[in-house]
Amino acid sequence: MPHEGALTPIIFPNFYSQNFCAEWRSTVSNKLENTVLSPFKLAFSLLLASSLWAQSAPILPRAFAGWQQDAASVKSSSNPADADAGSAAVLKEYGFTDLQSAVYSKEGNRKLTVRAARFTDATGAYGAYTLFSQPGMQTEEIGRHGESAGDRVLFMQGNIVVEARFDHVTPMSGAELRELAGVLPEPGSNLGQLPALPRWLPQPQFVEHSIKFAVGPKSYDQIGAPLPLSAIDFSKSPEILTALYRTDSGNARLTLIFYPTPQIAGTQLRAIEQNRASLQQSGAGDFQIKRTGPLLAIVSGEAAKSDQQSLLGSVNYEAEVTYNEPTFLSKRDNIGNLVVAAFGLIGFILAVAIILGVAFGGIRVLLKRFYPDRFVDRPEDTRVITLNLNE
């Protein structure tokens, strides 16, 4: 122990030791992680929280168009079997997230039962909508797609599919449901974009509300497509749509398969053609097929071969090109405007120079006239100093 008055030695760390360098790097790394990465963690947490909140937010409003929700009747579930026990696996494949049902009352004795199923995006919602849609239903202008049969109304809006049942249908029922569609929560970003396949369906002889849409093997088994599951190759992420057509010789079914690229579609077409005989023996029957862009079009059914060929020929893919650059020269990019502007600038500078020159000369003339020998050309300013070098 050092005696009183002795100097206490100061021990400095060994900056060159491996332990000190490792501890220093660990400390700095932790500081950087807490200071630099915290905003990214915070942003990720906020994004995750907003996504969870959007899924847990109520689907149905408490009131709309005079209808009041019965709070005791509200039921919510995240089990697809509660939406449709027989199609639970298909709804899960479509991206089912949650379901909400409620009973609404109006004017004391009128009742309306509403069931709303929410999906990850509008593509899945469209698939579920076609699953519950049936030929013979009447088209309704409600939401993005709507139809009705008696007191039952089916429509979709965004990523939500709604089924409504009235105890008594009135002329205002459609307007009331349109108001309901307008207050449903909308999906964010591009999740509300509908699939593009329906736009390639020919309209002549088309059977309304006969469309069925599939995104995977579970839903493919429900749409009545002619080819077996093994011929589709769902590892390439295709989208499949079927629709019915009435021809003079009988009904025909048109199947459209959309692949990400034309090359993938061409490979699938060659594989189907090579195995046509085995596919027909396995239950596919006689069918006509062609490729147009990334689409495979298949026609099958009772219709004559000529009618099938005619329907097949009416399917033609047309690529859409979006220009993200201007196709014309703006005033800033036009060289002619630049030259004209340069000459204009030169003329302006010359005009300013002339005006300033005239002003300066005019002021001198006026000062010399009204104040001679006072401000301009004073005698003492005009004297010239001379040197008599000859003397």
Secondary structure, DSSP 8 states (H G I E B T S, - for coil): ---TT---------TTSHHHHHHHHHHHHHHHHHHHSHHHHHHHHHHHHHHHHHHHS-SS-SEETTEEE-GGG-EEE--HHHH-GGGHHHHHHTTEEEEEEEEEEETTTEEEEEEEEEESSHHHHHHHHHHH--TT-EE--SSSEEEEETTEEEEEETTEEEEEEESS--TTHHHHHHHHHHHS----TTTT---SGGGGS--TTB-TT--EEESSHHHHTTTT-SS-GGGT-GGG--EEEEEEEEETTEEEEEEEEE-SSHHHHHHHHHHHHHTHHHHIIIII-SEEEEEETTEEEEEEESS-HHHHHHHHHT----------S-SS--TTT-HHHHHHHHHHHHHHHHHHHHHHHHHHHHHHHHHHHHSBTTTBS-HHHH------TT-
